[in-house]
Amino acid sequence: MASSPRASGSGSGLPVDASRPLHLAIAFCLALMLLKGVRLYLRRLDLVRALAGGPGLPDHGLFGQRPECQPGTKLEEVSALVAQHPYACAQWTGICTAIVSVYHPDYVRTLLSREDPKNPLSSKFLFPWIGKGLLLSNGSKWFQHRKLLAAGFHFDVLKPFVGLMADSATVMLDNWKKLISQEESVEIFQPISLMALDSILKCAYSHPTSCQGNGNSETYTRAVEELTYLTSQRGLTYLYRFDSVYRFTPSGRRFREVSQLAHLHTDAAIQKRQADLGGERELEKIWTKRHVDFLDILLCSRTEKGEELSDADLRAEVDTFIFAGHDTTASGISWTLYALALHPEHQQRCREEAQKILGERDTVQWEDLAHLTYTTMCIKESLRLYPPVPAISRELSSPITFFDGCSLPEGVVVSLNICTLHRNPAVWTDPEELHRAAVGHERVEGGRGPDPAPLRVVAGPLPPPRAHSPAGPQIQDRHSPPPKEAVLAPPKTWKILKASSPGEQACLQHWDSVLVGVTGFHPPGSTTRPKAPGGKGLGLPTLMCLVHRSWDY
């Protein structure tokens, strides 16, 4: 009997006709991979040619990434890069993707005078949570919502909130006083974040909270904390940037679960307010009954066509302002306290200024804010060195040409590096220092400020405390009445001091400490890391103020 022919040398025993489709499939896949590789290579060459008229795109390997711009890079190395390229620099962020960073006022002015859309890559992490609100929207929708929401920032709306914010700050300070009696130092970023969240929920949405209480048992505020943490972690993990990967990770699944929880709470709050308002949609009439908050303004807003905001738009704006409002505020306050901890003499001037303005009062009023000139200077200079939002990016919708003739084509992502702009030696004299004259403090004849008395923000030994250090009433021991001999024996006061922590100097110098924001020194001698919501360690180079107890008599 004749046997069926077999492929010579075939160990699998498959007939020739059966193995041919497998071979063809393998060949087809290899051809597709080769074609994809060629396309990526050609795209990379096109990008190199397109950026030839710009700041240049040096080669740093297949996947790019300038060593100077990677996480962990020291600020000194970034400063050297900026000194070499004072206007802009380009960096590979992948095989065929690049970002051009601009950090000179003339470049920034040209970029921001256009209406280019925001970079979709930088916004997609937040979109599942906060939607297309003012932070992530573009074009006509952004302009329309910006116009509608402007009423929420009118002085008459903001003035009554000062008392509510002071109440939230008082709760935080009372908590610190309890903690500082038990510990040598206290980690302050988390309490400041909760204080900011408490403030914005009460002021913008009339939502009373107890999130600053022990354990923070409120489901919604815990959800906001966790979503903020998960979003920052995703931005710092390269593979998590791909939706196809992130959705299958534990963090991705948790993000979806907590987002749904936050949305349910937001929707319920909106529906309750709609029911309370009934059919009333006139702010003037609401104002006669009670104070108007941000949610009232949202519900009473009308588009140019006379339409109300949709449910999706309402939720997006509520979630956007809760996230952006508390996170950036907490970061800015923490960095300012850190700068004042490094420079107790200027902390003392802020304290004396506050006490002089407040007098016998123990709360700040709206009218006081305009007179806190030196404190305002310290806050602004801290924001210059440590901006809560270190960069924003745009995707060019058309070619752009800068003042010096450098051009970039359509489709290129341009990042406005705020942190580098604020430290650019081509713009600032001694950019690492704080200057009174930078914000016009203590003007002299001729309109010029005095010779700057710099406050160098570097880690270093603290001078001995002053013998006489009266504190502003907003941070003093509220439970101990001042002694009768107030002049000879000032009341007990709080001071913000810098904690000496292992690895502090290295942490302060690292670039990602500035990009990530303030995320925590731990107490001296402690081996524990700051904890994220849910008890997980941050696992990041961290930087945080600590509050030390310092009584002066």
VENUR-V935342 format. One record per backbone hydrogen bond with DSSP energy under -0.5 kcal/mol. CO is the residue of the C=O (numbers start at 1). NH is the residue of the N-H. E is the energy in kcal/mol with one decimal. If there is no record, write none. Layout:
co:CO nh:NH e:E
co:CO nh:NH e:E
This chain:
co:7 nh:10 e:-1.8
co:9 nh:11 e:-0.6
co:14 nh:7 e:-0.5
co:15 nh:19 e:-2.1
co:16 nh:20 e:-1.5
co:17 nh:21 e:-0.6
co:18 nh:22 e:-0.5
co:19 nh:23 e:-2.2
co:20 nh:24 e:-2.5
co:21 nh:25 e:-2.3
co:22 nh:26 e:-2.3
co:23 nh:27 e:-2.5
co:24 nh:28 e:-2.5
co:25 nh:29 e:-2.4
co:26 nh:30 e:-2.4
co:27 nh:31 e:-2.2
co:28 nh:32 e:-2.3
co:29 nh:33 e:-2.4
co:30 nh:34 e:-2.4
co:31 nh:35 e:-2.6
co:32 nh:36 e:-2.7
co:33 nh:37 e:-2.4
co:34 nh:38 e:-2.4
co:35 nh:39 e:-2.4
co:36 nh:40 e:-2.4
co:37 nh:41 e:-2.3
co:38 nh:42 e:-2.7
co:39 nh:43 e:-2.4
co:40 nh:44 e:-2.3
co:41 nh:45 e:-2.3
co:42 nh:46 e:-2.5
co:43 nh:47 e:-2.2
co:44 nh:48 e:-2.2
co:45 nh:49 e:-2.5
co:46 nh:50 e:-2.6
co:47 nh:51 e:-2.1
co:49 nh:52 e:-1.2
co:50 nh:53 e:-0.6
co:51 nh:54 e:-1.7
co:51 nh:56 e:-0.8
co:53 nh:407 e:-0.9
co:56 nh:90 e:-0.6
co:61 nh:60 e:-0.6
co:61 nh:64 e:-0.7
co:66 nh:69 e:-1.6
co:67 nh:70 e:-0.9
co:70 nh:73 e:-1.8
co:73 nh:511 e:-4.5
co:74 nh:77 e:-0.5
co:74 nh:78 e:-1.7
co:75 nh:79 e:-2.7
co:76 nh:80 e:-1.9
co:77 nh:81 e:-1.8
co:78 nh:82 e:-2.3
co:79 nh:83 e:-2.3
co:80 nh:84 e:-1.6
co:81 nh:85 e:-2.3
co:87 nh:103 e:-2.3
co:89 nh:101 e:-3.2
co:91 nh:99 e:-2.2
co:92 nh:65 e:-1.5
co:97 nh:93 e:-2.6
co:97 nh:94 e:-1.1
co:98 nh:413 e:-0.6
co:99 nh:91 e:-2.1
co:99 nh:101 e:-0.6
co:100 nh:415 e:-3.0
co:101 nh:89 e:-2.1
co:102 nh:417 e:-1.9
co:104 nh:107 e:-0.5
co:104 nh:108 e:-2.9
co:105 nh:109 e:-2.8
co:106 nh:110 e:-1.4
co:107 nh:111 e:-2.2
co:108 nh:112 e:-2.8
co:109 nh:113 e:-1.0
co:111 nh:114 e:-1.3
co:117 nh:395 e:-2.5
co:119 nh:122 e:-0.6
co:119 nh:123 e:-0.8
co:120 nh:124 e:-1.4
co:123 nh:126 e:-0.6
co:123 nh:127 e:-1.5
co:124 nh:128 e:-0.6
co:126 nh:129 e:-1.4
co:126 nh:130 e:-2.6
co:126 nh:131 e:-0.5
co:127 nh:131 e:-2.1
co:131 nh:133 e:-1.6
co:133 nh:136 e:-0.5
co:133 nh:137 e:-2.2
co:138 nh:141 e:-0.8
co:138 nh:142 e:-1.3
co:139 nh:143 e:-2.2
co:140 nh:144 e:-2.6
co:141 nh:145 e:-2.6
co:142 nh:146 e:-2.8
co:143 nh:147 e:-1.9
co:144 nh:148 e:-1.9
co:145 nh:149 e:-2.5
co:146 nh:150 e:-0.7
co:148 nh:151 e:-0.6
co:149 nh:152 e:-1.6
co:150 nh:153 e:-1.8
co:151 nh:154 e:-1.4
co:154 nh:157 e:-1.2
co:154 nh:158 e:-2.0
co:155 nh:159 e:-2.6
co:158 nh:161 e:-1.7
co:159 nh:162 e:-1.5
co:160 nh:164 e:-0.7
co:161 nh:165 e:-2.6
co:162 nh:166 e:-2.3
co:163 nh:167 e:-2.0
co:164 nh:168 e:-1.9
co:165 nh:169 e:-2.4
co:166 nh:170 e:-2.2
co:167 nh:171 e:-1.9
co:168 nh:172 e:-1.8
co:169 nh:173 e:-2.5
co:170 nh:174 e:-2.4
co:171 nh:175 e:-2.0
co:172 nh:176 e:-2.2
co:173 nh:177 e:-2.2
co:174 nh:178 e:-1.6
co:175 nh:179 e:-2.1
co:176 nh:180 e:-3.2
co:177 nh:181 e:-0.8
co:179 nh:182 e:-1.7
co:179 nh:183 e:-2.1
co:184 nh:549 e:-0.6
co:186 nh:547 e:-1.7
co:188 nh:192 e:-2.3
co:189 nh:193 e:-2.7
co:190 nh:194 e:-2.3
co:191 nh:195 e:-2.4
co:192 nh:196 e:-2.6
co:193 nh:197 e:-2.3
co:194 nh:198 e:-2.8
co:195 nh:199 e:-2.3
co:196 nh:200 e:-2.4
co:197 nh:201 e:-2.1
co:198 nh:202 e:-1.8
co:199 nh:203 e:-2.9
co:200 nh:204 e:-2.2
co:200 nh:205 e:-0.6
co:201 nh:205 e:-0.8
co:201 nh:207 e:-2.7
co:202 nh:206 e:-0.8
co:204 nh:295 e:-1.8
co:206 nh:208 e:-0.7
co:210 nh:213 e:-2.0
co:213 nh:216 e:-1.2
co:218 nh:222 e:-1.8
co:219 nh:223 e:-1.9
co:220 nh:224 e:-2.4
co:221 nh:225 e:-2.1
co:222 nh:226 e:-2.4
co:223 nh:227 e:-2.6
co:224 nh:228 e:-2.2
co:225 nh:229 e:-2.0
co:226 nh:230 e:-2.9
co:227 nh:231 e:-2.3
co:228 nh:232 e:-1.9
co:229 nh:233 e:-2.3
co:230 nh:234 e:-2.0
co:231 nh:235 e:-1.7
co:232 nh:236 e:-0.9
co:233 nh:237 e:-0.6
co:234 nh:237 e:-1.0
co:236 nh:238 e:-0.6
co:238 nh:241 e:-1.7
co:239 nh:242 e:-1.5
co:241 nh:243 e:-0.6
co:242 nh:245 e:-1.2
co:242 nh:246 e:-3.0
co:243 nh:247 e:-2.2
co:245 nh:248 e:-1.2
co:246 nh:249 e:-1.5
co:249 nh:253 e:-2.4
co:250 nh:254 e:-2.4
co:251 nh:255 e:-2.4
co:252 nh:256 e:-1.9
co:253 nh:257 e:-2.0
co:254 nh:258 e:-2.7
co:255 nh:259 e:-2.3
co:256 nh:260 e:-2.1
co:257 nh:261 e:-1.8
co:258 nh:262 e:-2.6
co:259 nh:263 e:-2.6
co:260 nh:264 e:-2.1
co:261 nh:265 e:-1.7
co:262 nh:266 e:-2.5
co:263 nh:267 e:-2.9
co:264 nh:268 e:-2.0
co:265 nh:269 e:-2.2
co:266 nh:270 e:-2.3
co:267 nh:271 e:-2.5
co:268 nh:272 e:-2.2
co:269 nh:273 e:-2.1
co:270 nh:274 e:-2.4
co:271 nh:275 e:-2.1
co:272 nh:276 e:-2.2
co:273 nh:277 e:-2.4
co:274 nh:278 e:-1.4
co:277 nh:280 e:-2.0
co:281 nh:283 e:-0.6
co:282 nh:286 e:-1.9
co:283 nh:287 e:-2.6
co:284 nh:288 e:-0.9
co:286 nh:289 e:-1.5
co:286 nh:290 e:-2.1
co:293 nh:297 e:-1.7
co:294 nh:298 e:-2.1
co:295 nh:299 e:-2.4
co:296 nh:300 e:-1.8
co:297 nh:301 e:-0.6
co:298 nh:301 e:-0.9
co:303 nh:306 e:-2.1
co:307 nh:303 e:-2.7
co:310 nh:314 e:-2.6
co:311 nh:315 e:-2.4
co:312 nh:316 e:-2.3
co:313 nh:317 e:-2.3
co:314 nh:318 e:-2.2
co:315 nh:319 e:-2.7
co:316 nh:320 e:-2.3
co:317 nh:321 e:-2.2
co:318 nh:322 e:-1.8
co:319 nh:323 e:-2.3
co:320 nh:324 e:-2.8
co:321 nh:325 e:-1.4
co:322 nh:326 e:-1.4
co:323 nh:327 e:-2.2
co:324 nh:328 e:-1.3
co:325 nh:329 e:-0.6
co:326 nh:330 e:-2.2
co:327 nh:331 e:-2.0
co:328 nh:332 e:-2.5
co:329 nh:333 e:-2.5
co:330 nh:334 e:-2.2
co:331 nh:335 e:-2.4
co:332 nh:336 e:-2.0
co:333 nh:337 e:-2.4
co:334 nh:338 e:-2.0
co:335 nh:339 e:-2.5
co:336 nh:340 e:-2.3
co:337 nh:341 e:-2.1
co:338 nh:342 e:-1.6
co:339 nh:343 e:-1.0
co:341 nh:498 e:-0.7
co:343 nh:346 e:-1.0
co:343 nh:347 e:-1.9
co:344 nh:348 e:-2.4
co:345 nh:349 e:-1.3
co:346 nh:350 e:-2.1
co:347 nh:351 e:-2.2
co:348 nh:352 e:-2.7
co:349 nh:353 e:-2.3
co:350 nh:354 e:-2.3
co:351 nh:355 e:-2.4
co:352 nh:356 e:-2.2
co:353 nh:357 e:-1.9
co:354 nh:358 e:-2.7
co:355 nh:359 e:-2.2
co:358 nh:361 e:-2.1
co:365 nh:368 e:-1.3
co:365 nh:369 e:-0.7
co:366 nh:369 e:-1.1
co:368 nh:371 e:-1.5
co:368 nh:372 e:-0.6
co:369 nh:372 e:-1.0
co:371 nh:373 e:-1.8
co:372 nh:376 e:-2.3
co:373 nh:377 e:-2.0
co:374 nh:378 e:-2.1
co:375 nh:379 e:-2.2
co:376 nh:380 e:-2.6
co:377 nh:381 e:-2.6
co:378 nh:382 e:-2.0
co:379 nh:383 e:-2.2
co:380 nh:384 e:-1.7
co:381 nh:385 e:-2.1
co:382 nh:386 e:-2.9
co:388 nh:390 e:-0.7
co:390 nh:418 e:-0.9
co:390 nh:419 e:-1.9
co:392 nh:416 e:-3.6
co:393 nh:119 e:-1.2
co:394 nh:396 e:-0.6
co:394 nh:414 e:-3.2
co:395 nh:117 e:-0.6
co:396 nh:411 e:-2.6
co:400 nh:408 e:-2.4
co:402 nh:405 e:-2.0
co:406 nh:402 e:-3.0
co:408 nh:400 e:-2.4
co:409 nh:412 e:-1.3
co:412 nh:396 e:-2.6
co:412 nh:414 e:-0.6
co:413 nh:100 e:-2.3
co:414 nh:394 e:-2.7
co:414 nh:416 e:-0.5
co:415 nh:102 e:-2.9
co:415 nh:417 e:-1.0
co:416 nh:392 e:-1.6
co:416 nh:418 e:-1.3
co:417 nh:421 e:-2.4
co:418 nh:422 e:-2.2
co:420 nh:423 e:-1.0
co:421 nh:424 e:-1.0
co:424 nh:427 e:-1.9
co:424 nh:428 e:-2.5
co:428 nh:430 e:-0.5
co:428 nh:431 e:-0.5
co:430 nh:433 e:-2.1
co:432 nh:457 e:-1.2
co:434 nh:455 e:-1.3
co:436 nh:439 e:-1.4
co:436 nh:441 e:-1.7
co:437 nh:440 e:-1.2
co:444 nh:447 e:-1.5
co:445 nh:448 e:-0.6
co:448 nh:444 e:-1.9
co:452 nh:454 e:-0.8
co:454 nh:456 e:-0.6
co:455 nh:434 e:-1.3
co:456 nh:458 e:-1.5
co:467 nh:469 e:-0.5
co:472 nh:475 e:-2.3
co:473 nh:476 e:-0.9
co:476 nh:478 e:-0.9
co:477 nh:480 e:-0.9
co:479 nh:481 e:-0.6
co:484 nh:486 e:-2.1
co:485 nh:489 e:-3.1
co:492 nh:477 e:-1.0
co:495 nh:497 e:-0.6
co:497 nh:546 e:-0.5
co:499 nh:501 e:-0.7
co:501 nh:504 e:-2.0
co:503 nh:507 e:-2.3
co:504 nh:508 e:-2.6
co:505 nh:509 e:-1.6
co:506 nh:510 e:-0.9
co:507 nh:510 e:-0.7
co:509 nh:75 e:-3.4
co:510 nh:513 e:-1.0
co:510 nh:514 e:-0.8
co:511 nh:514 e:-0.9
co:511 nh:515 e:-1.9
co:512 nh:516 e:-2.7
co:513 nh:517 e:-1.3
co:517 nh:519 e:-0.7
co:523 nh:526 e:-2.4
co:530 nh:538 e:-1.8
co:532 nh:535 e:-2.1
co:536 nh:532 e:-4.8
co:543 nh:519 e:-1.0
co:543 nh:520 e:-1.7
co:545 nh:188 e:-1.3
co:546 nh:548 e:-0.6
co:547 nh:186 e:-0.9
co:548 nh:495 e:-0.5
